Amino acid sequence: MKPLAMSNDALRGIDWDNLHGVLALGIDPAQQQCVASNAVSLAEAHFNPGAWFRAVYADDLLVGFVMLFDPTVPGAIASDPVEPTDMVLWRLMIDHRHQRQGFSRRTLDAVRGHIASLGRFRRLLTSYVPGPGGPKGFYFSYGFTETGRLWDNGTEVEIALLL
């Protein structure tokens, strides 16, 4: 069986046809403190014009969810101060059945491609909650570095974007 691949349409809009699949995606219990549920994320996105969210696919298999925050969208509501040249990775979750297969890395590659196409952002920010099951090691291996700021219960990290 060939491994699943992420294509150019790996980040797809969420609509009635895939909504329940996105809501059914889950994480390991040890990761519960690290990321909000997709239901909470979609509810937050509904009330925040700065949210940009997509279902993550490998071939035609739904494997995850990603959400960005764009502070330049009129009416965008930031919980922490964000510069207009910073895009925020608000949520990244890969279903527990598909973790450790490279989908998080490929999702970030696709997200960075999307952000580059907008042509106005210099950094991608996110945060992680320290502890077992957390994504700190993944973010560092991808090239993120700590900024020294704290967000809610998390540590902020950044990666430069090429303009």
C-alpha positions, -999 to +999 in steps of 0.1 A: +000+000+000+015+034-010+018+061+017-007+089+016+004+121+000-006+157+004-014+174-029-019+210-038-055+208-026-045+195+008-061+224+026-098+224+017-127+245+029-151+231+055-187+227+044-217+206+051-202+176+033-170+174+055-181+192+087-190+161+107-157+144+096-138+174+109-157+173+141-150+136+145-112+140+143-095+134+176-063+136+195-046+113+221-059+120+257-023+131+266-027+160+241-060+173+255-043+202+272-024+211+240-052+220+216-089+229+217-114+206+200-123+213+164-158+221+175-145+249+198-122+261+170-150+263+145-172+281+169-144+307+176-138+311+139-175+317+133-173+348+156-139+361+146-135+375+110-097+371+113-100+333+113-090+313+083-096+276+087-093+245+065-097+207+067-064+189+060-065+161+035-039+135+024-052+123-010-089+121-003-086+111+034-094+137+060-064+138+084-066+171+103-076+207+108-057+240+107-067+275+115-049+308+111-055+342+125-050+372+102-049+404+122-053+426+091-089+415+085-113+443+095-130+433+128-104+406+137-103+400+174-069+392+188-066+377+223-029+388+224-013+418+207-002+409+171+016+430+146+000+435+112+029+417+096+024+386+118+002+357+108-008+334+137-011+297+135-041+295+158-048+257+156-030+227+141-043+193+148-037+160+131-060+131+140-044+106+164-046+079+138-025+099+114+001+114+136+039+108+132+034+103+094+047+138+084+013+154+080+019+182+105+051+192+086+034+191+053+004+210+066+028+238+078+045+237+044+011+242+027+001+269+052+033+288+046+026+286+009-008+301+015+006+329+036+034+336+010+007+340-016-008+369+004+025+387+003+022+408+034+034+387+064+069+384+078+065+360+107+043+331+116+035+329+153+020+302+174+023+289+209+025+256+227+016+244+261+047+228+278+044+193+290+041+157+279+024+151+246+030+187+236+042+199+202+073+218+214+098+193+198+079+194+165+078+232+163+115+234+172+124+207+146+104+227+120+125+258+127+104+278+152+122+296+180+109+310+212+101+347+214+102+351+251+065+360+253+037+340+269+002+336+254-025+324+278-010+291+291+015+288+263+049+298+251+051+318+219+073+307+191+080+322+157+094+314+123+103+339+096+084+339+064+100+348+031+083+376+012 
